[in-house]
Amino acid sequence: MRIALISASQVPSRTANSIEVMKVCQAFVDLGHEIHLWLPGPEPNTSWAELAEFYGIRDPFPISWLASVRILRRYDFSLRAVLKARAWDPSLCYVWPLQAAAISSSIGLPTALEVHDRPQGRLGPILFRRFIEGRGAIRVLPITEAMREWLSDAYQVDLQPPFALIAPMGVNLEQFHNLPDPKHAREELGLGEGFTAGYAGHFYEGRGIDLLEDLARRNPDVRFLWAGGEPEAVEFWRSRLQQADLQNVQLLGFVPNERLPLVQAACDVLLMPYERKISVSSGGDTAQFASPMKQFEFLAAGRAILASDLPVFREILNEENAVLLPSEDVVAWDQALNQLIADVDRRKRLADKARNDAVQYDWRERARRLLEGLETTGAA
């Protein structure tokens, strides 16, 4: 298939949506599809080798950047991108922006829309309906079952397979093959020996960073490894931890995606302390619908996971592959952490089940599943 992909993400960027776009592109290439990606903004002065390391991808594919006026809120970009895609004569338009989905579907291009959140603002619902009612709409891809149910109820539309398929985030399993055990991973990274609990991701509101600080204070003999965060946030927390004299927290800052599996492998336990309200780079709250990439990476890393017991996380996590805990209850988290420190066998059972469960979320398998059947619906 010839697949035109349209995203409003900035590339390169550390945002999760930017990373996901590049992983999806790589997966389509892996499956043998011909692709072209359209993005907003000026073309960055970044080599393919730099992009490959940044995103943990491998095969070059064509990317076109289109100028976009900020005040026009990506409507100008979406229109230009769809017209460019149509001229490229694709079998399928795979899009993330609602604006692009509405235009593409309205002019009859076979269109698949990936949905990460509720349509926003005054025009969001109008654009979603325009996409659904357009003659080009052939697939809706909400990232969680909770998102599918909300869309179905809100718009009174039948979102059942094969028209609607759940598209949780994924993981590049190749990056997690043959990882060393925690002790040897720490040696490779130049870290000291000792039980290590790890967090990877942004430091936005709702990510549970305050809870991580409390855990470090309660467990001075445990090393806490924090990977990620924007530079300003990293410096804020570095200063705060120094003032609190917490010497058992090590902030790594941004870690290229290619290197991240080794950092996660260096941990005996991985932590997902999300709160009941989760902020993202756009400022919205995604706690009801979130499908964070880290839960799939944590599964693939083959380590015991401590995670907040949010309803949407139970679409992926359960008592066999993770320890699910009340959000923001530091006492419960502290007790669970110490139980895992003492129980090596339980850590291994959780880790083995996590690694086995990760197989179904490989980006390549995800792409194959989401495209299944489209060859017989006009997208061929």
Secondary structure, DSSP 8 states (H G I E B T S, - for coil): -EEEEE----SS--SHHHHHHHHHHHHHHHTT-EEEEEEESS--S--HHHHHHHHT--S---EEEE---GGGTTHHHHHHHHHHHHHH--SEEEE--HHHHHHHHHTT--EEEEE-S---TTTHHHHHHHHHHSTTEEEEEESSHHHHHHHHHHHT----TTTB------B-GGGGTT---HHHHHHHHT--SS-EEEEES---TTS-HHHHHHHHHH-TTSEEEEE---HHHHHHHHHHHHHTT-TTEEEEE---TTTHHHHHHT-SEEEE---SS-B-TTS-B-TTT---HHHHHHHHHT-EEEEE--GGGGGT--TTT-EEE-TT-HHHHHHHHHHHHH-HHHHHHHHHHHHHHHGGGBHHHHHHHHHTTGGGTT--
